[in-house]
Amino acid sequence: MKTKIIPLLLAVLLLFAAACSPASNAPEQQPQEQAQEQPQEPAENASTESSPTGAQDIGDGTTVFLFEVTDDKGNKSTWNVHTGETTVGEALVDAGLIDGVVSEFGLMVFSVNGLRADYDEDGAWWAFYIDGEMAMVGVDATDIEEGVIYAFVYTEA
């Protein structure tokens, strides 16, 4: 039995390490206290008009990237994020689309579009993808690149 648990724990730790990035200089944030059942509205100053691609436009700025979220029921939501920030993490936090805790490993995302996933509490987590492949760096260490699709997928253990 122990021989099955140890590889599973190592796999979870590797996934956690891959989703996190080196420490940032941002101050540590507190996690949200309660899980949200329904997606929250994005930040008040953000525009949420629909674009020709069907994605909602959100934020202000000259840099634009496509962001997709797959929730716990498999439903997809898509935004064209307009920002003046340089990293995907900063842009998504500013737009009110993600929230989490900054640690020595970087931003650990607990909430995406108002839906909470906390591995310690419910055995689920947010997987970060870049152009359809699981990211090897954290969202806060990912520089925005034109034409790249960034995504978070609710993932159950």
N, C-alpha and C positions, 0 to 999 in steps of 0.2 A: 504494500500500500504506500509506504514512504517513497518508493522509487517512482511512483506515478505522480505524487504531489510535488516533489522537488522540481522536475522538469516543467510542470504547469506553473509553479511560482516563478521560475526563471523566465518563462515565456512572458508572463504578465509584467515582470520587472523590465524586460527588454522592450516591450511595447510602451511602457510608461517612459522609459529613458528616451526612446525614439521620438515620442510626442513632445518631449521637453527640450529646451535649448539651454545653453549656458546662461548663467545669471545675468540679469539686466540690472541697471542702476535704478529702475523704477521702485518706488516704495511698495512695501508689502501691503496687499489689500485683503480685506476680510471677505470670506465667501458669503453668498446669500444664505439667510437662515432657513427659508422655506422653499420647497420645490414649487414651481409654477405648473399648474395643470394646462393652462392655455398659453399660447405664444403671446408675448408682450408686444405692445406697439413699439417700434423703434424710437430713437431719441426724438424729442419734440421738434428740434430745428431741422429735421431731415425731411426731404421730399420723398413721397412714396408713389409717384406717378408711374404708370406702367409704360414700358418702352416697347418699340416694335417687336422685340424678341420675346415679349411676354414677361420679362423680368421687370421688377419694380426698380425705379431709380431712387436712390437714397444717398443722402449726404451732400456735401459741397466740396468742390475742388476740381482741379484740372485732370488729375489722374483717375482713370476708371478701370475697374476690373469686375469680372463676373464672380459672384459668390453663390453657392448652392448649399442648402441644408436638407438632409434627409432625416426626418423625425423618427420617433419610436414606433410609428405605425407605417413607415415606409413612404410617407407623403413628402414630396419635394417642394421647396420654396426657393425662389431665385431672385437675386438682386443685382443690379448694376450699381456698384459702390463707387461714389464720387468722393475723392479725398485729396487732401494736401499732404497726407502722411507718407512715409516711405516704406513702412512694413504693413503686412496684411493684418497683423494683430492690432496695431495702433488704429488702423482704419476701422476695423470691425468693432473695437471697444468704443471708439468715438461715435460710430453710427448706432450704438446701442444693441448690436446684434450678438455680441458675446460678452461673457463676464466670467471671472475666475479669481484665482489667487496667484500672486507673484511669489515665487520661492527662489531658492538658490539654483533651481533647474530652469527657471523661466516661468512663463504664464501657464498655469494649469487651468484649462477651461472646464468649468462646471456647468455653465448655462449657455445655450445657443438658441437665439430667437425665443427666449423665455422658458425653454424646456431644460430642466436640470437633469444631469446624469452624473452621479457620484458613485464610483466603484465601491467605496467603503460602505455606502448606505444601501445601494440597490443593485450592485453588480454590473452597472452600465457605465460607459464612458464615451466621450466624443472623439472619434478618430478624425484626424486632419489629413486631407488629400490635396495633392497638387496635380492637376491635369489627370485625374483618375487613378493616381498611384499614391499609396500611403506615404506621407511625408517623413523624411528622416531628420527633420529639424522642427522646432516648435513654431507656432504661428507668429509669435512675437519676434522670431529671428528670420522670418521669411520676407525678403524684399519683394515688393510688388513688381511684377513683370507684365508688360502689355501682352494681351492675347492668352494669358494663362488663366485657367479656371481653378478657383480655390473652393474647397468644400469641407463641411463637417458632416459626419454620418454618426447618428446615434447607434452605438454598438453594445450589444449585451454579451456578457462573458459566457 
